[in-house]
Amino acid sequence: MEAEAGHESLFANPHLWVNIGLIVFLVVAGPKLWKALTSLLDQRSIRIKAQLDEAQKLRDEAQALLNEYQRRQKDAAQEADGIIAAAKELAQHHTQEAMAALEASMARREKLALEKIAQAEAQAAAEVRREAVEVATAATRKLIAQALTDDRAVALVDQSIKELDRKLH
């Protein structure tokens, strides 16, 4: 009886029945629970992977945009340098043209001034000659009028008439 009593005590132990119930529960419900748990974990890992893929895609797009903007900035800087160089060259060209035009204008003005001076000198010389002729003529008239008598005047006219025939033929 004692053996039965040991047997009974083994089945009377609540821990044994809890353990047996847990094992039966795990055998019956375990695969379903395992599937549900792995399914949840798989879905979560798929969501995380999708989020990581999206983040990587966004990072790649951002990097591509950054590269594009850097390239555009470099192109814009090169274009600006080209524009500045062209503007400097154009300004230098205009400066050279302006200097050439100024030199030509100064040469024309100098030539005109020299021509005006020469013309003024010629006019002054002609004026002086004219005045000298007038003064000499007036002085000659005065001298002739004083020195010439009527007899001497008639003799000079006669002599001039005789010389006139000889000079004309």
Backbone bond lengths (Angstrom), bond angles and torsions (degrees), N, CA, C in turn:
res aa  C-N    CA-C-N  psi(-1)  N-CA   C-N-CA  omega(-1)  CA-C   N-CA-C  phi
1 M - - - 1.378 - - 1.507 112.38 -
2 E 1.195 105.40 -28.81 1.445 109.75 178.01 1.508 110.50 -65.42
3 A 1.275 115.77 -30.60 1.453 118.95 178.89 1.509 108.83 -70.33
4 E 1.290 117.22 -38.55 1.434 118.84 177.73 1.508 110.47 -69.49
5 A 1.264 116.27 -34.99 1.441 120.43 179.68 1.508 108.89 -64.31
6 G 1.319 119.49 -36.37 1.469 123.70 177.07 1.494 110.08 -70.36
7 H 1.310 113.66 -31.60 1.456 118.68 177.74 1.507 110.23 -72.07
8 E 1.299 114.15 -44.11 1.438 118.95 -179.90 1.501 109.99 -65.29
9 S 1.260 118.08 -36.16 1.431 120.10 -178.50 1.516 110.27 -69.02
10 L 1.312 118.04 -29.04 1.447 121.13 178.31 1.519 109.85 -70.20
11 F 1.317 119.20 -42.53 1.458 122.46 177.76 1.523 112.90 -78.69
12 A 1.296 115.21 -17.64 1.447 119.08 179.47 1.527 110.89 -85.60
13 N 1.293 116.94 -7.85 1.470 121.54 -178.27 1.540 108.83 -75.72
14 P 1.324 117.91 119.64 1.471 120.34 -178.14 1.525 112.34 -67.00
15 H 1.294 117.85 -29.45 1.464 120.09 179.64 1.514 111.47 -63.26
16 L 1.302 115.98 -35.87 1.448 120.52 179.07 1.511 110.08 -64.11
17 W 1.335 116.83 -44.79 1.449 120.12 -178.38 1.539 111.41 -69.19
18 V 1.297 116.51 -34.22 1.480 119.25 176.50 1.521 108.37 -65.91
19 N 1.313 116.58 -43.56 1.466 120.21 179.94 1.529 111.10 -65.81
20 I 1.342 117.39 -40.32 1.454 120.51 178.91 1.518 109.39 -66.14
21 G 1.348 116.37 -42.51 1.480 120.55 178.64 1.534 111.24 -62.96
22 L 1.307 115.19 -38.66 1.475 118.82 179.03 1.520 110.30 -66.28
23 I 1.320 116.16 -42.18 1.464 119.94 179.81 1.516 110.14 -65.03
24 V 1.340 118.63 -43.90 1.461 122.32 179.45 1.534 108.50 -63.49
25 F 1.347 115.80 -44.65 1.461 119.47 179.24 1.522 110.96 -60.14
26 L 1.333 115.80 -43.81 1.468 119.60 -179.46 1.523 111.38 -67.07
27 V 1.335 116.95 -35.59 1.462 119.66 179.05 1.514 109.67 -69.65
28 V 1.328 118.07 -41.11 1.453 120.72 -177.21 1.532 110.59 -80.25
29 A 1.319 117.66 -50.66 1.459 120.69 -173.60 1.531 112.44 -94.53
30 G 1.316 118.42 -13.64 1.461 122.70 -175.96 1.512 114.16 -56.19
31 P 1.353 117.77 -51.80 1.473 117.09 -178.86 1.526 112.54 -62.48
32 K 1.331 117.19 -36.82 1.459 119.47 178.66 1.527 110.36 -67.24
33 L 1.335 114.91 -43.77 1.467 118.55 177.98 1.532 110.78 -63.68
34 W 1.318 114.33 -42.40 1.475 118.93 178.99 1.519 110.31 -60.52
35 K 1.353 116.85 -44.76 1.464 120.13 178.67 1.524 110.61 -61.79
36 A 1.322 117.40 -44.13 1.456 121.07 -178.99 1.528 110.42 -64.50
37 L 1.329 115.73 -43.44 1.460 120.18 -179.70 1.531 110.64 -65.72
38 T 1.303 118.14 -45.06 1.477 120.48 179.44 1.528 110.16 -68.25
39 S 1.334 116.65 -34.95 1.467 120.06 177.23 1.532 110.22 -63.29
40 L 1.339 116.88 -45.47 1.464 120.41 177.40 1.529 111.05 -61.40
41 L 1.330 115.06 -44.81 1.467 118.73 179.68 1.542 111.33 -65.52
42 D 1.358 115.51 -38.89 1.472 118.83 177.74 1.529 110.65 -64.57
43 Q 1.338 116.81 -43.76 1.467 119.68 178.91 1.531 110.95 -62.45
44 R 1.329 114.75 -41.95 1.460 117.83 178.72 1.528 110.80 -64.44
45 S 1.320 117.12 -41.88 1.466 119.68 179.44 1.536 110.61 -66.54
46 I 1.363 116.48 -34.37 1.476 119.74 176.72 1.534 109.71 -65.96
47 R 1.361 115.99 -43.29 1.470 118.93 177.65 1.519 111.31 -62.60
48 I 1.310 116.47 -43.45 1.467 119.89 179.24 1.516 110.32 -63.71
49 K 1.358 116.09 -42.56 1.468 119.59 178.58 1.522 110.53 -63.16
50 A 1.349 117.25 -41.05 1.469 120.88 178.36 1.527 110.08 -63.27
51 Q 1.332 116.17 -41.74 1.462 119.68 178.34 1.533 110.64 -65.24
52 L 1.327 115.77 -40.56 1.469 118.98 177.39 1.525 111.04 -65.20
53 D 1.344 115.84 -41.00 1.472 119.31 177.82 1.533 110.59 -63.56
54 E 1.339 116.30 -42.31 1.466 120.68 178.81 1.534 110.00 -63.99
55 A 1.344 115.72 -42.37 1.465 119.63 178.46 1.532 110.33 -63.07
56 Q 1.336 116.07 -41.41 1.473 119.74 178.32 1.523 110.54 -65.03
57 K 1.354 115.82 -40.81 1.464 120.05 178.39 1.527 109.95 -62.66
58 L 1.328 117.31 -45.88 1.462 121.10 178.21 1.521 111.41 -62.74
59 R 1.339 115.81 -39.29 1.471 119.51 178.18 1.521 110.16 -63.89
60 D 1.338 116.39 -43.59 1.468 120.41 178.67 1.533 110.94 -62.71
61 E 1.345 116.66 -42.27 1.464 120.13 177.82 1.527 111.09 -63.54
62 A 1.341 115.59 -42.33 1.465 119.54 178.73 1.522 110.73 -63.36
63 Q 1.324 116.30 -40.87 1.470 120.02 178.33 1.527 110.22 -65.52
64 A 1.323 116.91 -40.15 1.473 120.16 178.22 1.531 110.05 -64.09
65 L 1.344 116.60 -42.87 1.468 120.35 177.02 1.528 111.11 -62.34
66 L 1.331 115.46 -42.96 1.467 119.31 178.58 1.526 110.38 -60.84
67 N 1.333 116.12 -45.55 1.466 119.71 178.44 1.526 111.33 -61.74
68 E 1.336 116.25 -40.95 1.470 120.72 179.30 1.526 110.42 -63.76
69 Y 1.334 116.55 -45.49 1.465 119.71 179.93 1.531 111.38 -66.33
70 Q 1.319 116.33 -37.10 1.471 118.60 176.41 1.523 110.43 -65.06
71 R 1.337 117.03 -40.62 1.456 120.52 178.10 1.525 110.04 -64.51
72 R 1.346 116.22 -43.94 1.467 119.86 178.51 1.525 111.19 -62.47
73 Q 1.322 115.88 -41.09 1.461 119.67 178.71 1.529 109.93 -63.23
74 K 1.317 116.56 -42.45 1.467 120.34 178.44 1.528 110.04 -63.61
75 D 1.346 116.47 -44.04 1.474 120.15 177.94 1.524 110.82 -62.35
76 A 1.336 116.30 -42.02 1.472 120.07 179.76 1.529 110.43 -64.50
77 A 1.328 116.28 -39.78 1.473 119.43 178.63 1.527 109.89 -65.09
78 Q 1.332 116.85 -41.62 1.472 119.68 178.15 1.522 110.21 -65.07
79 E 1.328 116.67 -41.31 1.468 120.11 178.96 1.525 110.47 -64.51
80 A 1.334 116.13 -41.57 1.467 119.66 177.86 1.524 110.51 -62.75
81 D 1.330 116.42 -41.87 1.472 119.46 177.15 1.518 110.72 -61.67
82 G 1.328 116.36 -40.71 1.465 120.38 177.85 1.513 111.80 -63.78
83 I 1.329 116.04 -42.88 1.470 120.33 179.25 1.520 110.27 -63.77
84 I 1.330 116.30 -42.78 1.465 120.21 179.30 1.526 110.17 -63.17
85 A 1.336 116.75 -44.41 1.459 119.86 179.53 1.530 110.93 -63.02
86 A 1.341 116.53 -42.19 1.466 120.07 178.83 1.528 110.45 -64.85
87 A 1.329 116.74 -39.72 1.469 120.09 179.18 1.527 110.83 -65.35
88 K 1.338 116.09 -40.86 1.464 119.26 177.66 1.529 110.49 -63.25
89 E 1.322 115.76 -43.62 1.462 120.02 179.57 1.529 110.51 -63.80
90 L 1.333 116.43 -42.92 1.466 120.52 178.88 1.524 110.39 -64.15
91 A 1.329 116.80 -42.37 1.469 120.29 178.62 1.528 110.58 -63.10
92 Q 1.319 116.42 -41.26 1.461 119.51 178.26 1.527 110.32 -64.67
93 H 1.323 116.78 -41.10 1.460 121.17 178.84 1.533 110.37 -62.58
94 H 1.346 116.32 -45.39 1.462 120.35 178.98 1.527 110.84 -64.21
95 T 1.332 116.47 -37.98 1.460 120.36 178.23 1.524 109.95 -63.07
96 Q 1.329 116.77 -43.95 1.464 120.25 179.01 1.529 110.53 -64.14
97 E 1.329 116.72 -42.19 1.465 119.92 178.27 1.521 110.69 -63.56
98 A 1.328 116.89 -42.25 1.461 120.37 179.79 1.525 110.73 -64.45
99 M 1.332 116.23 -40.63 1.469 119.57 178.51 1.525 110.31 -64.56
100 A 1.331 116.94 -41.70 1.465 120.50 178.98 1.526 109.96 -64.36
101 A 1.327 117.10 -42.92 1.464 120.88 179.22 1.525 110.30 -64.77
102 L 1.330 116.97 -40.19 1.462 120.86 178.53 1.528 110.62 -64.12
103 E 1.335 116.03 -43.94 1.468 119.48 178.39 1.523 110.83 -62.71
104 A 1.323 117.40 -42.38 1.466 120.80 179.35 1.528 109.64 -64.49
105 S 1.329 117.43 -42.01 1.459 121.38 179.36 1.525 110.03 -64.01
106 M 1.312 116.28 -43.03 1.471 119.75 179.00 1.525 110.42 -63.86
107 A 1.337 117.29 -39.99 1.470 120.68 178.30 1.527 109.92 -64.03
108 R 1.350 117.72 -43.13 1.467 120.70 178.21 1.529 110.84 -62.08
109 R 1.330 116.39 -44.44 1.464 120.31 -179.76 1.530 110.84 -64.26
110 E 1.332 115.74 -39.65 1.465 119.38 178.62 1.525 109.81 -64.38
111 K 1.339 116.16 -43.15 1.458 120.26 179.22 1.528 110.29 -62.44
112 L 1.352 116.56 -44.60 1.460 120.21 178.39 1.528 111.11 -62.31
113 A 1.319 116.94 -41.15 1.462 120.64 179.31 1.526 110.49 -63.74
114 L 1.342 115.44 -42.72 1.469 118.75 178.67 1.528 110.89 -64.57
115 E 1.344 115.63 -39.25 1.471 118.78 178.14 1.520 110.53 -65.01
116 K 1.344 117.46 -41.22 1.472 120.46 178.36 1.519 110.71 -64.89
117 I 1.317 116.40 -39.91 1.468 120.02 178.12 1.526 109.72 -63.60
118 A 1.340 116.74 -45.39 1.474 120.26 179.51 1.523 110.23 -62.27
119 Q 1.324 116.28 -41.58 1.459 120.73 179.36 1.532 109.99 -65.02
120 A 1.324 116.97 -42.71 1.466 120.67 178.49 1.521 110.47 -64.32
121 E 1.354 116.73 -39.09 1.464 120.25 177.66 1.522 110.32 -63.88
122 A 1.340 116.14 -43.16 1.467 120.13 179.68 1.518 110.30 -63.77
123 Q 1.336 116.54 -42.74 1.464 120.02 178.67 1.527 110.64 -63.92
124 A 1.331 115.83 -41.56 1.461 119.34 179.53 1.522 110.24 -64.64
125 A 1.331 117.30 -42.76 1.465 120.93 179.11 1.521 110.33 -62.92
126 A 1.344 116.77 -42.59 1.463 120.58 178.88 1.518 109.64 -64.26
127 E 1.318 117.03 -40.79 1.466 121.54 179.19 1.533 110.03 -62.69
128 V 1.353 115.25 -43.77 1.463 119.71 179.16 1.524 110.21 -63.12
129 R 1.361 116.47 -43.43 1.478 119.96 178.87 1.525 110.68 -61.71
130 R 1.314 115.65 -44.94 1.452 120.36 -179.25 1.539 110.38 -60.90
131 E 1.317 115.43 -45.71 1.463 120.11 178.43 1.530 110.17 -62.60
132 A 1.344 115.68 -41.74 1.475 119.12 -179.72 1.526 110.38 -63.62
133 V 1.340 116.18 -40.86 1.465 120.20 179.27 1.522 109.51 -64.67
134 E 1.328 115.46 -44.26 1.474 118.46 179.89 1.517 111.30 -62.46
135 V 1.353 116.39 -43.64 1.457 120.29 179.71 1.529 109.77 -64.86
136 A 1.354 115.43 -44.22 1.472 118.97 -179.63 1.523 110.38 -64.75
137 T 1.321 117.26 -40.63 1.460 120.69 179.49 1.524 109.97 -64.03
138 A 1.299 116.58 -45.47 1.457 120.31 179.98 1.524 110.51 -62.95
139 A 1.338 116.51 -42.04 1.463 120.16 179.35 1.521 110.48 -66.11
140 T 1.328 117.96 -40.08 1.458 122.18 179.91 1.509 109.72 -64.88
141 R 1.322 117.72 -44.62 1.467 121.23 178.68 1.529 110.30 -58.67
142 K 1.315 113.64 -44.04 1.442 118.31 -178.80 1.528 110.62 -63.77
143 L 1.346 116.51 -44.30 1.461 120.70 179.94 1.521 111.01 -66.34
144 I 1.325 116.55 -42.99 1.464 120.35 -179.07 1.522 108.51 -65.98
145 A 1.306 116.78 -42.07 1.462 120.00 -179.04 1.521 110.44 -62.58
146 Q 1.280 118.24 -34.67 1.444 121.24 -179.61 1.536 111.59 -77.95
147 A 1.340 117.44 -39.80 1.453 120.59 -173.29 1.521 113.01 -89.77
148 L 1.258 119.49 -19.25 1.468 121.92 -172.69 1.537 109.76 -92.64
149 T 1.292 112.14 125.67 1.461 119.16 174.37 1.504 107.95 -99.02
150 D 1.340 117.22 173.61 1.465 119.85 -177.85 1.516 111.24 -67.09
151 D 1.313 117.80 -40.80 1.470 120.24 -179.98 1.525 109.69 -65.27
152 R 1.237 117.36 -43.60 1.476 121.72 -178.18 1.516 108.33 -66.00
153 A 1.322 119.95 -36.91 1.457 122.82 -179.99 1.499 110.09 -66.16
154 V 1.340 119.97 -42.52 1.457 122.81 179.69 1.517 108.88 -64.70
155 A 1.319 118.90 -39.94 1.460 122.44 -179.74 1.540 109.94 -65.66
156 L 1.290 118.12 -39.92 1.478 120.77 179.68 1.522 110.12 -67.81
157 V 1.298 119.01 -37.65 1.464 121.57 179.19 1.509 108.90 -66.99
158 D 1.333 118.32 -44.52 1.473 121.01 179.03 1.522 110.36 -61.16
159 Q 1.285 117.78 -43.60 1.470 121.58 -178.80 1.513 109.13 -65.12
160 S 1.319 119.02 -39.36 1.461 121.83 179.66 1.508 111.30 -66.50
161 I 1.335 118.17 -35.17 1.461 121.38 178.39 1.513 109.64 -66.99
162 K 1.322 118.27 -40.26 1.467 121.33 178.75 1.515 109.79 -65.49
163 E 1.276 119.85 -41.39 1.466 122.97 -178.12 1.541 109.95 -72.07
164 L 1.293 116.42 -26.48 1.454 120.90 -179.86 1.511 110.21 -64.37
165 D 1.320 118.50 -43.11 1.462 121.19 178.70 1.504 110.53 -61.44
166 R 1.312 117.49 -41.24 1.462 122.14 -178.49 1.533 110.19 -70.21
167 K 1.289 118.75 -36.12 1.471 121.19 -176.76 1.517 111.80 -78.09
168 L 1.315 117.39 -27.23 1.471 119.26 -178.96 1.514 110.70 -77.98
169 H 1.377 118.02 -29.33 1.474 118.64 -175.55 1.453 110.73 -101.55
